[in-house]
């Protein structure tokens, strides 16, 4: 985009101001993608203390991490 603006004779200061004002909040984008896929709850319920439940919780957490990682969001 910046190259196209430069070729059209736009001032470098204006191009820099556009870059700064158009910065993307990647954390917000990841949060929106997560909420669209998994709803608005941010945690996996792990209140029951049993080995079976822990496995289910771990699998669900891994699924959610893979979802975000496959979309190039990492921690």
Secondary structure as GFF3:
##gff-version 3
##sequence-region A 1 75
A	DSSP	alpha_helix	2	7	.	.	.	ID=ss1
A	DSSP	alpha_helix	12	21	.	.	.	ID=ss2
A	DSSP	alpha_helix	26	38	.	.	.	ID=ss3
A	DSSP	alpha_helix	51	70	.	.	.	ID=ss4
###
